[in-house]
Amino acid sequence: MVRGARKAVAVGVAVAVACSVQQHLNFVPGPRHAAPVAAAAASMMMAPAAFADEIGDAAKKLGDASYSFAKEVDWNNGIFLQAPGKFQPLKALKAIDKMIEMGAAADPKLLKEAAEAHHKAIGSISGPNGVTSRADWDAVNAALGRVVASVPKAKVMAVYDSVKDITDSKVPAYMKSLVNGPDAEKAYQEFLEFKDVVAKNQVTTASAPAVVPSGDKIGVAAKALSDASYPFIKDIDWLSDIYLKPLPGKTAPETLKAIDKMIVMGAKMDGNLLKAAAEAHHKAIGSIDAKGVTSAADYEAVNAAIGRIVASVPKATVMDVYNSMAGVVDSTVTNNMFSKVNPLDAVAAAKGFYTFKDVVEASQR
């Protein structure tokens, strides 16, 4: 379930990279790497409105100092798909788990706004490096700052520490060598100021757990799907590095269009159900074995949670994601993945999924 857990990566992904790499004079990734924001889980806690302008003002100052640097970064570079050091999937999963926990604790309204800011920023991307407009750069940074401020410091630092543990010490210096050093340093110094403003407005209490539905049709269908597909799940090599490979024949801008549809879908999800899905993934990570496979019970809970969040989104939005992914995933990819498992198990899983899909669609708003 290592790959499955990645789907629920919260907004902590962007924050973790920012915190870990910025320490060594790099900066937060742009909208292309914000698919995790769309998948972030949400809490029911409302963050104080008072800090909105303060963080927004600080984000503008950060933009003044960092936008030159942002324009120097090649956001289309495939290096962002690589592990930030030695390939250690299970250790990386621990970092992903901390991101999921952070996302689950974030304010749902602010998460939605962060997703919408990224969607807008994707729309203004231009130039060979794939950089967004200055206004959207500021808006994304402000949105991320507000999300971080809605989470207790301990959870944010848990992300920072876990990402630091899987990042090779040579990575920051190498990334800095790809841009103008003084611009990176200027961005970093202002980032520290921005970080202080966010910390000043940070909440101190974690939100309550999500309310998880029970006895619904999606839950019943998830059990049937899980019974049919668990053998297939155990066939998969979840520790493979194939999930870090770029899609064959597709450029970063082409793939970004599909990511954008995911962000839009994530922004429309029910906040409580999204939080519940994150919590289900967190629990599932806790039961994985040495091969990266979660328990049958946790696998069922994850399927039910995903079914419920999909049902909370209009069908047209879901189909936008499906169609956009169909446009960037070549048939050679599916054929290759099929060849790596027991075909009978895969077919049984597919049949179970089609039935599950129908139940989710019938429950869709």
RASUL-V431401 format. One record per backbone hydrogen bond with DSSP energy under -0.5 kcal/mol. CO is the residue of the C=O (numbers start at 1). NH is the residue of the N-H. If there is no record, write none. Layout:
CO&NH ; CO&NH
This chain:
1&5 ; 2&6 ; 3&7 ; 4&7 ; 5&8 ; 6&9 ; 10&13 ; 11&14 ; 11&15 ; 12&16 ; 13&17 ; 14&18 ; 15&19 ; 16&20 ; 17&21 ; 17&22 ; 18&22 ; 19&23 ; 21&24 ; 21&26 ; 22&25 ; 30&33 ; 31&34 ; 34&37 ; 34&38 ; 35&38 ; 35&39 ; 37&40 ; 43&108 ; 45&47 ; 48&51 ; 49&52 ; 50&54 ; 51&55 ; 52&56 ; 53&57 ; 54&58 ; 55&59 ; 56&60 ; 57&61 ; 58&62 ; 59&63 ; 60&64 ; 61&65 ; 62&66 ; 63&67 ; 66&70 ; 67&71 ; 68&72 ; 69&72 ; 69&73 ; 73&75 ; 74&77 ; 77&80 ; 78&81 ; 79&82 ; 84&168 ; 86&88 ; 88&92 ; 89&93 ; 90&94 ; 91&95 ; 92&96 ; 93&97 ; 94&98 ; 95&99 ; 96&100 ; 97&101 ; 98&102 ; 99&12 ; 99&103 ; 100&104 ; 101&105 ; 102&105 ; 102&106 ; 103&106 ; 106&43 ; 107&111 ; 108&112 ; 109&113 ; 110&114 ; 111&115 ; 112&116 ; 113&117 ; 114&118 ; 115&119 ; 116&120 ; 117&121 ; 118&122 ; 119&123 ; 120&124 ; 121&124 ; 122&125 ; 126&131 ; 127&130 ; 129&75 ; 131&126 ; 133&137 ; 134&138 ; 135&139 ; 136&140 ; 137&141 ; 138&142 ; 139&143 ; 140&144 ; 141&145 ; 142&146 ; 143&147 ; 144&148 ; 145&149 ; 146&150 ; 147&150 ; 148&151 ; 149&203 ; 152&155 ; 152&156 ; 153&157 ; 154&158 ; 155&159 ; 156&160 ; 157&161 ; 158&162 ; 159&163 ; 160&164 ; 161&165 ; 162&166 ; 163&166 ; 163&167 ; 164&167 ; 166&168 ; 168&171 ; 168&172 ; 170&174 ; 171&175 ; 172&176 ; 173&177 ; 174&178 ; 175&178 ; 176&179 ; 179&181 ; 180&184 ; 181&185 ; 182&186 ; 183&187 ; 184&188 ; 185&189 ; 186&190 ; 187&191 ; 188&192 ; 189&193 ; 190&194 ; 191&195 ; 192&196 ; 193&197 ; 194&198 ; 195&199 ; 196&200 ; 197&201 ; 198&201 ; 199&202 ; 203&153 ; 210&212 ; 211&213 ; 216&220 ; 217&221 ; 218&222 ; 219&223 ; 220&224 ; 221&225 ; 222&226 ; 223&227 ; 224&228 ; 225&229 ; 226&230 ; 229&233 ; 230&234 ; 231&235 ; 232&235 ; 232&236 ; 233&236 ; 236&238 ; 237&240 ; 240&243 ; 241&244 ; 242&245 ; 247&250 ; 251&255 ; 252&256 ; 253&257 ; 254&258 ; 255&258 ; 255&259 ; 256&260 ; 257&261 ; 258&262 ; 259&263 ; 260&264 ; 261&265 ; 262&266 ; 263&267 ; 264&268 ; 265&268 ; 266&269 ; 270&274 ; 271&42 ; 271&275 ; 272&276 ; 273&277 ; 274&278 ; 275&279 ; 276&280 ; 277&281 ; 278&282 ; 279&283 ; 280&284 ; 281&285 ; 282&286 ; 283&287 ; 284&287 ; 285&288 ; 289&292 ; 291&238 ; 292&2 ; 293&289 ; 295&299 ; 296&300 ; 297&301 ; 298&302 ; 299&303 ; 300&304 ; 301&305 ; 302&306 ; 303&307 ; 304&308 ; 305&309 ; 306&310 ; 307&311 ; 308&312 ; 310&313 ; 311&365 ; 314&317 ; 314&318 ; 315&319 ; 316&320 ; 317&321 ; 318&322 ; 319&323 ; 320&324 ; 321&325 ; 322&326 ; 323&327 ; 324&328 ; 325&328 ; 325&329 ; 328&330 ; 330&333 ; 330&334 ; 331&335 ; 332&336 ; 333&337 ; 334&338 ; 335&339 ; 337&340 ; 338&341 ; 341&343 ; 342&346 ; 343&347 ; 344&348 ; 345&349 ; 346&350 ; 347&351 ; 348&352 ; 349&353 ; 350&354 ; 351&355 ; 352&356 ; 353&357 ; 354&358 ; 355&359 ; 356&360 ; 357&361 ; 358&362 ; 359&363 ; 360&363 ; 361&364
